[in-house]
C-alpha cells in the first residue's frame, strides 16, 4: 500500500538538515529515516483518526485494504477532515520541534 503521507520522507530529510545533520551519510539516513517517517505517520494518525466519523473510518479501512493510491488517500483526508492541512501542519511542527530537541542531544 502506498503511504498516506508520501511527503514525510522529504519532511524528515529537511528536519535532519535543519538540525545540523546535513552531512549525515546516505547509509545512515537510509537506516534511520524510515523509523522517523513511521513515527510521524503514527502521530498524524493519532491526530486525524479521532476527527473521522465511524462511517468515514470504515471507508478509510476499505481504501487501505484496496491498496488505494496515495492520491486517493490524500483526497479522502481532504474531503473528510475540513481542517486537514492545519492539523497536519500543526502535528508535524510539534513533531519537528521534539525531533530537533532529540537530535540536539545526539553526537554526530
Gaussian input, Z-matrix of N, CA and C with variables (Angstrom, degrees):
# hf/3-21g

backbone

0 1
 N
 C     1     B1
 C     2     B2     1     A1
 N     3     B3     2     A2     1     D1
 C     4     B4     3     A3     2     D2
 C     5     B5     4     A4     3     D3
 N     6     B6     5     A5     4     D4
 C     7     B7     6     A6     5     D5
 C     8     B8     7     A7     6     D6
 N     9     B9     8     A8     7     D7
 C    10    B10     9     A9     8     D8
 C    11    B11    10    A10     9     D9
 N    12    B12    11    A11    10    D10
 C    13    B13    12    A12    11    D11
 C    14    B14    13    A13    12    D12
 N    15    B15    14    A14    13    D13
 C    16    B16    15    A15    14    D14
 C    17    B17    16    A16    15    D15
 N    18    B18    17    A17    16    D16
 C    19    B19    18    A18    17    D17
 C    20    B20    19    A19    18    D18
 N    21    B21    20    A20    19    D19
 C    22    B22    21    A21    20    D20
 C    23    B23    22    A22    21    D21
 N    24    B24    23    A23    22    D22
 C    25    B25    24    A24    23    D23
 C    26    B26    25    A25    24    D24
 N    27    B27    26    A26    25    D25
 C    28    B28    27    A27    26    D26
 C    29    B29    28    A28    27    D27
 N    30    B30    29    A29    28    D28
 C    31    B31    30    A30    29    D29
 C    32    B32    31    A31    30    D30
 N    33    B33    32    A32    31    D31
 C    34    B34    33    A33    32    D32
 C    35    B35    34    A34    33    D33
 N    36    B36    35    A35    34    D34
 C    37    B37    36    A36    35    D35
 C    38    B38    37    A37    36    D36
 N    39    B39    38    A38    37    D37
 C    40    B40    39    A39    38    D38
 C    41    B41    40    A40    39    D39
 N    42    B42    41    A41    40    D40
 C    43    B43    42    A42    41    D41
 C    44    B44    43    A43    42    D42
 N    45    B45    44    A44    43    D43
 C    46    B46    45    A45    44    D44
 C    47    B47    46    A46    45    D45
 N    48    B48    47    A47    46    D46
 C    49    B49    48    A48    47    D47
 C    50    B50    49    A49    48    D48
 N    51    B51    50    A50    49    D49
 C    52    B52    51    A51    50    D50
 C    53    B53    52    A52    51    D51
 N    54    B54    53    A53    52    D52
 C    55    B55    54    A54    53    D53
 C    56    B56    55    A55    54    D54
 N    57    B57    56    A56    55    D55
 C    58    B58    57    A57    56    D56
 C    59    B59    58    A58    57    D57
 N    60    B60    59    A59    58    D58
 C    61    B61    60    A60    59    D59
 C    62    B62    61    A61    60    D60
 N    63    B63    62    A62    61    D61
 C    64    B64    63    A63    62    D62
 C    65    B65    64    A64    63    D63
 N    66    B66    65    A65    64    D64
 C    67    B67    66    A66    65    D65
 C    68    B68    67    A67    66    D66
 N    69    B69    68    A68    67    D67
 C    70    B70    69    A69    68    D68
 C    71    B71    70    A70    69    D69
 N    72    B72    71    A71    70    D70
 C    73    B73    72    A72    71    D71
 C    74    B74    73    A73    72    D72
 N    75    B75    74    A74    73    D73
 C    76    B76    75    A75    74    D74
 C    77    B77    76    A76    75    D75
 N    78    B78    77    A77    76    D76
 C    79    B79    78    A78    77    D77
 C    80    B80    79    A79    78    D78
 N    81    B81    80    A80    79    D79
 C    82    B82    81    A81    80    D80
 C    83    B83    82    A82    81    D81
 N    84    B84    83    A83    82    D82
 C    85    B85    84    A84    83    D83
 C    86    B86    85    A85    84    D84
 N    87    B87    86    A86    85    D85
 C    88    B88    87    A87    86    D86
 C    89    B89    88    A88    87    D87
 N    90    B90    89    A89    88    D88
 C    91    B91    90    A90    89    D89
 C    92    B92    91    A91    90    D90
 N    93    B93    92    A92    91    D91
 C    94    B94    93    A93    92    D92
 C    95    B95    94    A94    93    D93
 N    96    B96    95    A95    94    D94
 C    97    B97    96    A96    95    D95
 C    98    B98    97    A97    96    D96
 N    99    B99    98    A98    97    D97
 C   100   B100    99    A99    98    D98
 C   101   B101   100   A100    99    D99
 N   102   B102   101   A101   100   D100
 C   103   B103   102   A102   101   D101
 C   104   B104   103   A103   102   D102
 N   105   B105   104   A104   103   D103
 C   106   B106   105   A105   104   D104
 C   107   B107   106   A106   105   D105
 N   108   B108   107   A107   106   D106
 C   109   B109   108   A108   107   D107
 C   110   B110   109   A109   108   D108
 N   111   B111   110   A110   109   D109
 C   112   B112   111   A111   110   D110
 C   113   B113   112   A112   111   D111
 N   114   B114   113   A113   112   D112
 C   115   B115   114   A114   113   D113
 C   116   B116   115   A115   114   D114
 N   117   B117   116   A116   115   D115
 C   118   B118   117   A117   116   D116
 C   119   B119   118   A118   117   D117
 N   120   B120   119   A119   118   D118
 C   121   B121   120   A120   119   D119
 C   122   B122   121   A121   120   D120
 N   123   B123   122   A122   121   D121
 C   124   B124   123   A123   122   D122
 C   125   B125   124   A124   123   D123
 N   126   B126   125   A125   124   D124
 C   127   B127   126   A126   125   D125
 C   128   B128   127   A127   126   D126
 N   129   B129   128   A128   127   D127
 C   130   B130   129   A129   128   D128
 C   131   B131   130   A130   129   D129
 N   132   B132   131   A131   130   D130
 C   133   B133   132   A132   131   D131
 C   134   B134   133   A133   132   D132
 N   135   B135   134   A134   133   D133
 C   136   B136   135   A135   134   D134
 C   137   B137   136   A136   135   D135
 N   138   B138   137   A137   136   D136
 C   139   B139   138   A138   137   D137
 C   140   B140   139   A139   138   D138
 N   141   B141   140   A140   139   D139
 C   142   B142   141   A141   140   D140
 C   143   B143   142   A142   141   D141
 N   144   B144   143   A143   142   D142
 C   145   B145   144   A144   143   D143
 C   146   B146   145   A145   144   D144
 N   147   B147   146   A146   145   D145
 C   148   B148   147   A147   146   D146
 C   149   B149   148   A148   147   D147
 N   150   B150   149   A149   148   D148
 C   151   B151   150   A150   149   D149
 C   152   B152   151   A151   150   D150
 N   153   B153   152   A152   151   D151
 C   154   B154   153   A153   152   D152
 C   155   B155   154   A154   153   D153
 N   156   B156   155   A155   154   D154
 C   157   B157   156   A156   155   D155
 C   158   B158   157   A157   156   D156
 N   159   B159   158   A158   157   D157
 C   160   B160   159   A159   158   D158
 C   161   B161   160   A160   159   D159
 N   162   B162   161   A161   160   D160
 C   163   B163   162   A162   161   D161
 C   164   B164   163   A163   162   D162
 N   165   B165   164   A164   163   D163
 C   166   B166   165   A165   164   D164
 C   167   B167   166   A166   165   D165
 N   168   B168   167   A167   166   D166
 C   169   B169   168   A168   167   D167
 C   170   B170   169   A169   168   D168
 N   171   B171   170   A170   169   D169
 C   172   B172   171   A171   170   D170
 C   173   B173   172   A172   171   D171
 N   174   B174   173   A173   172   D172
 C   175   B175   174   A174   173   D173
 C   176   B176   175   A175   174   D174
 N   177   B177   176   A176   175   D175
 C   178   B178   177   A177   176   D176
 C   179   B179   178   A178   177   D177
 N   180   B180   179   A179   178   D178
 C   181   B181   180   A180   179   D179
 C   182   B182   181   A181   180   D180
 N   183   B183   182   A182   181   D181
 C   184   B184   183   A183   182   D182
 C   185   B185   184   A184   183   D183
 N   186   B186   185   A185   184   D184
 C   187   B187   186   A186   185   D185
 C   188   B188   187   A187   186   D186
 N   189   B189   188   A188   187   D187
 C   190   B190   189   A189   188   D188
 C   191   B191   190   A190   189   D189
 N   192   B192   191   A191   190   D190
 C   193   B193   192   A192   191   D191
 C   194   B194   193   A193   192   D192
 N   195   B195   194   A194   193   D193
 C   196   B196   195   A195   194   D194
 C   197   B197   196   A196   195   D195
 N   198   B198   197   A197   196   D196
 C   199   B199   198   A198   197   D197
 C   200   B200   199   A199   198   D198
 N   201   B201   200   A200   199   D199
 C   202   B202   201   A201   200   D200
 C   203   B203   202   A202   201   D201
 N   204   B204   203   A203   202   D202
 C   205   B205   204   A204   203   D203
 C   206   B206   205   A205   204   D204
 N   207   B207   206   A206   205   D205
 C   208   B208   207   A207   206   D206
 C   209   B209   208   A208   207   D207
 N   210   B210   209   A209   208   D208
 C   211   B211   210   A210   209   D209
 C   212   B212   211   A211   210   D210
 N   213   B213   212   A212   211   D211
 C   214   B214   213   A213   212   D212
 C   215   B215   214   A214   213   D213
 N   216   B216   215   A215   214   D214
 C   217   B217   216   A216   215   D215
 C   218   B218   217   A217   216   D216
 N   219   B219   218   A218   217   D217
 C   220   B220   219   A219   218   D218
 C   221   B221   220   A220   219   D219
 N   222   B222   221   A221   220   D220
 C   223   B223   222   A222   221   D221
 C   224   B224   223   A223   222   D222
 N   225   B225   224   A224   223   D223
 C   226   B226   225   A225   224   D224
 C   227   B227   226   A226   225   D225
 N   228   B228   227   A227   226   D226
 C   229   B229   228   A228   227   D227
 C   230   B230   229   A229   228   D228
 N   231   B231   230   A230   229   D229
 C   232   B232   231   A231   230   D230
 C   233   B233   232   A232   231   D231
 N   234   B234   233   A233   232   D232
 C   235   B235   234   A234   233   D233
 C   236   B236   235   A235   234   D234
 N   237   B237   236   A236   235   D235
 C   238   B238   237   A237   236   D236
 C   239   B239   238   A238   237   D237
 N   240   B240   239   A239   238   D238
 C   241   B241   240   A240   239   D239
 C   242   B242   241   A241   240   D240
 N   243   B243   242   A242   241   D241
 C   244   B244   243   A243   242   D242
 C   245   B245   244   A244   243   D243
 N   246   B246   245   A245   244   D244
 C   247   B247   246   A246   245   D245
 C   248   B248   247   A247   246   D246
 N   249   B249   248   A248   247   D247
 C   250   B250   249   A249   248   D248
 C   251   B251   250   A250   249   D249
 N   252   B252   251   A251   250   D250
 C   253   B253   252   A252   251   D251
 C   254   B254   253   A253   252   D252
 N   255   B255   254   A254   253   D253
 C   256   B256   255   A255   254   D254
 C   257   B257   256   A256   255   D255
 N   258   B258   257   A257   256   D256
 C   259   B259   258   A258   257   D257
 C   260   B260   259   A259   258   D258
 N   261   B261   260   A260   259   D259
 C   262   B262   261   A261   260   D260
 C   263   B263   262   A262   261   D261
 N   264   B264   263   A263   262   D262
 C   265   B265   264   A264   263   D263
 C   266   B266   265   A265   264   D264
 N   267   B267   266   A266   265   D265
 C   268   B268   267   A267   266   D266
 C   269   B269   268   A268   267   D267
 N   270   B270   269   A269   268   D268
 C   271   B271   270   A270   269   D269
 C   272   B272   271   A271   270   D270
 N   273   B273   272   A272   271   D271
 C   274   B274   273   A273   272   D272
 C   275   B275   274   A274   273   D273
 N   276   B276   275   A275   274   D274
 C   277   B277   276   A276   275   D275
 C   278   B278   277   A277   276   D276
 N   279   B279   278   A278   277   D277
 C   280   B280   279   A279   278   D278
 C   281   B281   280   A280   279   D279
 N   282   B282   281   A281   280   D280
 C   283   B283   282   A282   281   D281
 C   284   B284   283   A283   282   D282
 N   285   B285   284   A284   283   D283
 C   286   B286   285   A285   284   D284
 C   287   B287   286   A286   285   D285
 N   288   B288   287   A287   286   D286
 C   289   B289   288   A288   287   D287
 C   290   B290   289   A289   288   D288
 N   291   B291   290   A290   289   D289
 C   292   B292   291   A291   290   D290
 C   293   B293   292   A292   291   D291
 N   294   B294   293   A293   292   D292
 C   295   B295   294   A294   293   D293
 C   296   B296   295   A295   294   D294
 N   297   B297   296   A296   295   D295
 C   298   B298   297   A297   296   D296
 C   299   B299   298   A298   297   D297
 N   300   B300   299   A299   298   D298
 C   301   B301   300   A300   299   D299
 C   302   B302   301   A301   300   D300
 N   303   B303   302   A302   301   D301
 C   304   B304   303   A303   302   D302
 C   305   B305   304   A304   303   D303
 N   306   B306   305   A305   304   D304
 C   307   B307   306   A306   305   D305
 C   308   B308   307   A307   306   D306
 N   309   B309   308   A308   307   D307
 C   310   B310   309   A309   308   D308
 C   311   B311   310   A310   309   D309
 N   312   B312   311   A311   310   D310
 C   313   B313   312   A312   311   D311
 C   314   B314   313   A313   312   D312
 N   315   B315   314   A314   313   D313
 C   316   B316   315   A315   314   D314
 C   317   B317   316   A316   315   D315
 N   318   B318   317   A317   316   D316
 C   319   B319   318   A318   317   D317
 C   320   B320   319   A319   318   D318
 N   321   B321   320   A320   319   D319
 C   322   B322   321   A321   320   D320
 C   323   B323   322   A322   321   D321

   B1=1.4603
   B2=1.5180
   B3=1.2853
   B4=1.4571
   B5=1.5205
   B6=1.3137
   B7=1.4577
   B8=1.5254
   B9=1.3175
   B10=1.4596
   B11=1.5229
   B12=1.3157
   B13=1.4611
   B14=1.5290
   B15=1.3268
   B16=1.4598
   B17=1.5273
   B18=1.2994
   B19=1.4628
   B20=1.5308
   B21=1.3052
   B22=1.4623
   B23=1.5190
   B24=1.3147
   B25=1.4641
   B26=1.5295
   B27=1.3198
   B28=1.4712
   B29=1.5221
   B30=1.3318
   B31=1.4659
   B32=1.5330
   B33=1.3307
   B34=1.4631
   B35=1.5258
   B36=1.3267
   B37=1.4701
   B38=1.5307
   B39=1.3198
   B40=1.4618
   B41=1.5300
   B42=1.3211
   B43=1.4710
   B44=1.5244
   B45=1.3192
   B46=1.4627
   B47=1.5233
   B48=1.3262
   B49=1.4634
   B50=1.5234
   B51=1.3343
   B52=1.4644
   B53=1.5289
   B54=1.3328
   B55=1.4660
   B56=1.5254
   B57=1.3282
   B58=1.4585
   B59=1.5140
   B60=1.3179
   B61=1.4544
   B62=1.5244
   B63=1.3336
   B64=1.4642
   B65=1.5235
   B66=1.3474
   B67=1.4632
   B68=1.5241
   B69=1.3193
   B70=1.4621
   B71=1.5176
   B72=1.3213
   B73=1.4650
   B74=1.5271
   B75=1.3214
   B76=1.4634
   B77=1.5272
   B78=1.3242
   B79=1.4666
   B80=1.5270
   B81=1.3130
   B82=1.4621
   B83=1.5185
   B84=1.3290
   B85=1.4679
   B86=1.5290
   B87=1.3267
   B88=1.4636
   B89=1.5246
   B90=1.3202
   B91=1.4492
   B92=1.5285
   B93=1.3368
   B94=1.4551
   B95=1.5251
   B96=1.3160
   B97=1.4675
   B98=1.5284
   B99=1.3417
   B100=1.4701
   B101=1.5362
   B102=1.3363
   B103=1.4662
   B104=1.5287
   B105=1.3268
   B106=1.4649
   B107=1.5210
   B108=1.3307
   B109=1.4610
   B110=1.5307
   B111=1.3265
   B112=1.4726
   B113=1.5258
   B114=1.3180
   B115=1.4662
   B116=1.5285
   B117=1.3127
   B118=1.4695
   B119=1.5274
   B120=1.3340
   B121=1.4700
   B122=1.5207
   B123=1.3289
   B124=1.4639
   B125=1.5249
   B126=1.3167
   B127=1.4679
   B128=1.5270
   B129=1.3171
   B130=1.4642
   B131=1.5198
   B132=1.3155
   B133=1.4548
   B134=1.5171
   B135=1.3356
   B136=1.4670
   B137=1.5242
   B138=1.3164
   B139=1.4654
   B140=1.5240
   B141=1.3308
   B142=1.4662
   B143=1.5219
   B144=1.3224
   B145=1.4652
   B146=1.5263
   B147=1.3283
   B148=1.4704
   B149=1.5320
   B150=1.3280
   B151=1.4561
   B152=1.5334
   B153=1.3312
   B154=1.4607
   B155=1.5213
   B156=1.3333
   B157=1.4592
   B158=1.5297
   B159=1.3231
   B160=1.4664
   B161=1.5285
   B162=1.3201
   B163=1.4637
   B164=1.5301
   B165=1.3244
   B166=1.4686
   B167=1.5284
   B168=1.3168
   B169=1.4655
   B170=1.5298
   B171=1.3273
   B172=1.4625
   B173=1.5259
   B174=1.3331
   B175=1.4702
   B176=1.5334
   B177=1.3344
   B178=1.4637
   B179=1.5224
   B180=1.3156
   B181=1.4691
   B182=1.5220
   B183=1.3210
   B184=1.4701
   B185=1.5225
   B186=1.3157
   B187=1.4670
   B188=1.5253
   B189=1.3058
   B190=1.4651
   B191=1.5232
   B192=1.3256
   B193=1.4640
   B194=1.5229
   B195=1.3231
   B196=1.4624
   B197=1.5230
   B198=1.3285
   B199=1.4649
   B200=1.5252
   B201=1.2993
   B202=1.4556
   B203=1.5226
   B204=1.3100
   B205=1.4596
   B206=1.5228
   B207=1.3232
   B208=1.4600
   B209=1.5272
   B210=1.3307
   B211=1.4716
   B212=1.5306
   B213=1.3372
   B214=1.4599
   B215=1.5270
   B216=1.3279
   B217=1.4651
   B218=1.5266
   B219=1.3284
   B220=1.4649
   B221=1.5300
   B222=1.3278
   B223=1.4711
   B224=1.5267
   B225=1.3309
   B226=1.4589
   B227=1.5313
   B228=1.3378
   B229=1.4639
   B230=1.5226
   B231=1.3219
   B232=1.4631
   B233=1.5185
   B234=1.3177
   B235=1.4616
   B236=1.5363
   B237=1.3248
   B238=1.4597
   B239=1.5261
   B240=1.3098
   B241=1.4669
   B242=1.5301
   B243=1.3443
   B244=1.4660
   B245=1.5357
   B246=1.3109
   B247=1.4629
   B248=1.5306
   B249=1.3327
   B250=1.4632
   B251=1.5201
   B252=1.3208
   B253=1.4646
   B254=1.5250
   B255=1.3177
   B256=1.4629
   B257=1.5299
   B258=1.3289
   B259=1.4657
   B260=1.5268
   B261=1.3233
   B262=1.4668
   B263=1.5249
   B264=1.3219
   B265=1.4626
   B266=1.5280
   B267=1.3159
   B268=1.4611
   B269=1.5404
   B270=1.3157
   B271=1.4635
   B272=1.5240
   B273=1.3290
   B274=1.4627
   B275=1.5242
   B276=1.3239
   B277=1.4641
   B278=1.5286
   B279=1.3230
   B280=1.4594
   B281=1.5351
   B282=1.3322
   B283=1.4601
   B284=1.5247
   B285=1.3274
   B286=1.4695
   B287=1.5233
   B288=1.3305
   B289=1.4679
   B290=1.5229
   B291=1.3237
   B292=1.4649
   B293=1.5284
   B294=1.3206
   B295=1.4517
   B296=1.5367
   B297=1.3246
   B298=1.4666
   B299=1.5249
   B300=1.3361
   B301=1.4792
   B302=1.5222
   B303=1.3060
   B304=1.4664
   B305=1.5177
   B306=1.3249
   B307=1.4571
   B308=1.5233
   B309=1.3368
   B310=1.4568
   B311=1.5299
   B312=1.3246
   B313=1.4563
   B314=1.5181
   B315=1.3369
   B316=1.4527
   B317=1.5185
   B318=1.3101
   B319=1.4526
   B320=1.5146
   B321=1.3268
   B322=1.4644
   B323=1.5114
   A1=109.67
   A2=116.83
   A3=121.40
   A4=108.84
   A5=115.00
   A6=118.96
   A7=109.18
   A8=115.34
   A9=119.63
   A10=110.21
   A11=115.88
   A12=120.97
   A13=109.12
   A14=116.47
   A15=122.00
   A16=113.51
   A17=117.94
   A18=122.00
   A19=112.34
   A20=118.63
   A21=121.34
   A22=113.50
   A23=117.70
   A24=118.97
   A25=110.24
   A26=117.07
   A27=120.34
   A28=111.07
   A29=115.90
   A30=121.11
   A31=110.08
   A32=117.48
   A33=121.46
   A34=110.43
   A35=117.67
   A36=120.39
   A37=110.11
   A38=117.26
   A39=120.90
   A40=110.80
   A41=117.21
   A42=120.15
   A43=109.92
   A44=116.90
   A45=119.92
   A46=111.22
   A47=116.06
   A48=120.52
   A49=111.10
   A50=116.78
   A51=121.46
   A52=112.15
   A53=116.05
   A54=120.63
   A55=112.05
   A56=116.76
   A57=120.46
   A58=114.50
   A59=117.77
   A60=121.58
   A61=111.57
   A62=116.55
   A63=119.65
   A64=112.36
   A65=117.82
   A66=120.64
   A67=113.01
   A68=117.55
   A69=121.16
   A70=108.49
   A71=116.42
   A72=119.86
   A73=110.70
   A74=114.84
   A75=119.96
   A76=110.59
   A77=116.78
   A78=119.78
   A79=110.63
   A80=116.91
   A81=120.85
   A82=110.20
   A83=116.37
   A84=119.86
   A85=110.20
   A86=116.50
   A87=120.53
   A88=111.10
   A89=116.39
   A90=120.75
   A91=111.91
   A92=116.73
   A93=120.17
   A94=115.79
   A95=118.32
   A96=120.87
   A97=112.38
   A98=120.00
   A99=118.08
   A100=113.73
   A101=117.25
   A102=119.78
   A103=110.93
   A104=116.28
   A105=120.43
   A106=110.56
   A107=117.53
   A108=121.64
   A109=109.32
   A110=116.65
   A111=120.36
   A112=110.67
   A113=117.38
   A114=120.06
   A115=110.79
   A116=117.54
   A117=120.33
   A118=110.16
   A119=117.46
   A120=120.95
   A121=110.88
   A122=116.61
   A123=120.83
   A124=110.14
   A125=115.68
   A126=119.62
   A127=111.73
   A128=116.76
   A129=119.23
   A130=110.53
   A131=116.47
   A132=120.06
   A133=111.53
   A134=116.15
   A135=120.22
   A136=111.20
   A137=117.59
   A138=120.88
   A139=111.79
   A140=117.04
   A141=120.85
   A142=114.61
   A143=117.57
   A144=119.96
   A145=113.34
   A146=120.12
   A147=118.76
   A148=113.43
   A149=117.51
   A150=121.41
   A151=112.37
   A152=116.65
   A153=121.08
   A154=110.67
   A155=115.15
   A156=120.21
   A157=107.85
   A158=116.40
   A159=119.79
   A160=110.80
   A161=117.33
   A162=121.15
   A163=110.95
   A164=116.44
   A165=120.13
   A166=110.51
   A167=117.40
   A168=121.12
   A169=110.17
   A170=116.88
   A171=121.09
   A172=110.12
   A173=116.62
   A174=120.73
   A175=110.26
   A176=117.04
   A177=121.11
   A178=110.56
   A179=117.14
   A180=120.82
   A181=110.73
   A182=116.51
   A183=120.29
   A184=110.74
   A185=116.82
   A186=120.43
   A187=110.60
   A188=115.91
   A189=120.35
   A190=111.23
   A191=117.04
   A192=121.11
   A193=112.79
   A194=117.08
   A195=121.24
   A196=112.97
   A197=117.49
   A198=120.72
   A199=110.92
   A200=115.89
   A201=123.23
   A202=110.64
   A203=116.47
   A204=120.78
   A205=110.42
   A206=115.98
   A207=120.36
   A208=110.50
   A209=116.97
   A210=120.43
   A211=110.75
   A212=116.60
   A213=119.83
   A214=111.72
   A215=116.53
   A216=119.76
   A217=110.58
   A218=116.75
   A219=120.31
   A220=109.95
   A221=116.31
   A222=120.14
   A223=110.65
   A224=116.97
   A225=120.58
   A226=110.48
   A227=116.03
   A228=119.72
   A229=111.10
   A230=117.22
   A231=120.32
   A232=111.56
   A233=116.95
   A234=120.99
   A235=111.55
   A236=116.94
   A237=120.94
   A238=114.93
   A239=117.66
   A240=120.48
   A241=106.69
   A242=116.33
   A243=119.99
   A244=114.09
   A245=117.78
   A246=120.85
   A247=111.00
   A248=115.96
   A249=122.45
   A250=112.41
   A251=116.97
   A252=120.81
   A253=111.31
   A254=116.25
   A255=121.15
   A256=110.84
   A257=116.89
   A258=120.78
   A259=110.05
   A260=116.85
   A261=120.90
   A262=110.13
   A263=116.72
   A264=119.85
   A265=111.34
   A266=117.22
   A267=121.38
   A268=110.69
   A269=116.78
   A270=121.67
   A271=110.70
   A272=116.50
   A273=119.72
   A274=112.01
   A275=118.23
   A276=120.09
   A277=110.80
   A278=116.20
   A279=120.50
   A280=109.92
   A281=116.66
   A282=120.53
   A283=110.58
   A284=117.28
   A285=121.14
   A286=111.04
   A287=117.01
   A288=119.81
   A289=111.04
   A290=117.25
   A291=121.31
   A292=110.71
   A293=116.34
   A294=122.46
   A295=110.01
   A296=116.92
   A297=120.97
   A298=111.10
   A299=117.51
   A300=120.01
   A301=110.23
   A302=116.38
   A303=120.40
   A304=110.44
   A305=116.61
   A306=121.07
   A307=112.26
   A308=116.49
   A309=120.39
   A310=110.97
   A311=116.43
   A312=120.39
   A313=114.13
   A314=116.66
   A315=121.32
   A316=109.66
   A317=116.61
   A318=120.46
   A319=108.49
   A320=114.93
   A321=118.98
   A322=111.91
   D1=138.07
   D2=175.55
   D3=-67.31
   D4=147.68
   D5=177.66
   D6=-66.40
   D7=142.38
   D8=176.67
   D9=-68.18
   D10=-22.09
   D11=-173.10
   D12=-130.28
   D13=66.32
   D14=-175.58
   D15=-59.47
   D16=-24.49
   D17=-177.53
   D18=-72.96
   D19=-9.55
   D20=-173.30
   D21=-65.75
   D22=-33.38
   D23=179.66
   D24=-61.91
   D25=-44.47
   D26=176.80
   D27=-63.10
   D28=-39.69
   D29=178.50
   D30=-59.72
   D31=-45.93
   D32=-178.61
   D33=-64.49
   D34=-42.21
   D35=177.74
   D36=-59.88
   D37=-40.92
   D38=179.92
   D39=-66.20
   D40=-41.75
   D41=178.17
   D42=-62.13
   D43=-43.20
   D44=177.41
   D45=-59.05
   D46=-46.78
   D47=179.45
   D48=-61.92
   D49=-45.36
   D50=-179.64
   D51=-63.42
   D52=-27.14
   D53=-179.54
   D54=-87.55
   D55=6.20
   D56=176.60
   D57=92.34
   D58=14.33
   D59=-179.54
   D60=-105.68
   D61=30.27
   D62=-178.22
   D63=-65.22
   D64=-20.75
   D65=179.84
   D66=-94.82
   D67=9.41
   D68=177.57
   D69=-61.40
   D70=135.48
   D71=-178.50
   D72=-65.22
   D73=155.18
   D74=178.24
   D75=-62.53
   D76=-35.17
   D77=179.47
   D78=-64.29
   D79=-41.65
   D80=178.69
   D81=-67.52
   D82=-43.00
   D83=177.28
   D84=-60.02
   D85=-44.43
   D86=-179.11
   D87=-60.92
   D88=-29.22
   D89=179.51
   D90=-76.87
   D91=-41.41
   D92=-171.13
   D93=-98.91
   D94=-31.31
   D95=-176.62
   D96=-55.96
   D97=-44.78
   D98=179.41
   D99=-58.71
   D100=-34.49
   D101=177.84
   D102=-67.07
   D103=-41.26
   D104=-179.93
   D105=-69.47
   D106=-37.26
   D107=176.66
   D108=-62.58
   D109=-43.82
   D110=179.86
   D111=-61.25
   D112=-39.92
   D113=178.42
   D114=-67.02
   D115=-41.36
   D116=177.59
   D117=-63.13
   D118=-42.04
   D119=177.49
   D120=-61.79
   D121=-41.71
   D122=179.27
   D123=-60.61
   D124=-44.73
   D125=-179.42
   D126=-66.25
   D127=-39.39
   D128=177.24
   D129=-64.30
   D130=-41.85
   D131=177.59
   D132=-60.12
   D133=-43.03
   D134=179.90
   D135=-65.79
   D136=-29.85
   D137=179.37
   D138=-81.33
   D139=-35.04
   D140=-172.72
   D141=-91.83
   D142=-39.59
   D143=-174.89
   D144=-57.52
   D145=-40.11
   D146=179.19
   D147=-64.63
   D148=-14.36
   D149=-179.21
   D150=-85.08
   D151=-6.45
   D152=-179.15
   D153=-93.94
   D154=146.14
   D155=171.15
   D156=-74.38
   D157=169.53
   D158=177.65
   D159=-59.84
   D160=-40.49
   D161=179.55
   D162=-64.89
   D163=-41.02
   D164=179.11
   D165=-66.96
   D166=-39.45
   D167=178.28
   D168=-63.08
   D169=-39.56
   D170=177.55
   D171=-64.87
   D172=-42.25
   D173=177.91
   D174=-61.30
   D175=-41.95
   D176=178.69
   D177=-62.14
   D178=-43.32
   D179=178.28
   D180=-60.80
   D181=-40.65
   D182=178.58
   D183=-65.28
   D184=-41.08
   D185=177.54
   D186=-62.61
   D187=-42.78
   D188=-179.31
   D189=-63.34
   D190=-37.38
   D191=-179.77
   D192=-72.02
   D193=-17.24
   D194=-178.19
   D195=-95.21
   D196=8.50
   D197=-175.74
   D198=53.58
   D199=47.38
   D200=-178.95
   D201=-64.60
   D202=146.83
   D203=-179.86
   D204=-65.83
   D205=156.06
   D206=178.82
   D207=-62.89
   D208=-30.12
   D209=177.51
   D210=-65.12
   D211=-43.98
   D212=178.11
   D213=-65.34
   D214=-38.07
   D215=177.54
   D216=-65.60
   D217=-41.53
   D218=177.81
   D219=-61.46
   D220=-42.33
   D221=177.65
   D222=-61.80
   D223=-40.44
   D224=178.23
   D225=-58.22
   D226=-51.06
   D227=-177.58
   D228=-61.49
   D229=-45.84
   D230=-177.33
   D231=-66.02
   D232=-32.89
   D233=179.51
   D234=-75.21
   D235=-35.99
   D236=-171.96
   D237=-97.79
   D238=-16.07
   D239=177.36
   D240=-123.00
   D241=100.59
   D242=-174.37
   D243=-55.25
   D244=-34.61
   D245=-179.52
   D246=-105.30
   D247=34.77
   D248=-177.00
   D249=-51.53
   D250=-53.23
   D251=-176.85
   D252=-58.73
   D253=-41.78
   D254=-179.70
   D255=-65.33
   D256=-44.10
   D257=-179.91
   D258=-63.39
   D259=-44.44
   D260=179.64
   D261=-62.32
   D262=-47.84
   D263=-178.31
   D264=-62.23
   D265=-45.11
   D266=-179.72
   D267=-63.16
   D268=-43.97
   D269=-179.56
   D270=-64.30
   D271=-44.67
   D272=-178.88
   D273=-71.10
   D274=-34.13
   D275=176.01
   D276=-62.64
   D277=-43.45
   D278=178.58
   D279=-64.48
   D280=-43.89
   D281=178.29
   D282=-60.87
   D283=-44.00
   D284=-179.16
   D285=-61.22
   D286=-41.88
   D287=178.73
   D288=-61.90
   D289=-46.09
   D290=179.28
   D291=-65.53
   D292=-41.01
   D293=-179.45
   D294=-62.58
   D295=-44.58
   D296=179.92
   D297=-65.31
   D298=-37.38
   D299=176.07
   D300=-62.97
   D301=-41.67
   D302=178.17
   D303=-64.10
   D304=-44.97
   D305=-179.71
   D306=-64.28
   D307=-30.68
   D308=-179.84
   D309=-62.49
   D310=-26.57
   D311=179.62
   D312=-88.87
   D313=-1.27
   D314=-178.13
   D315=-95.92
   D316=133.94
   D317=176.27
   D318=-82.98
   D319=131.64
   D320=-179.04
   D321=-80.90

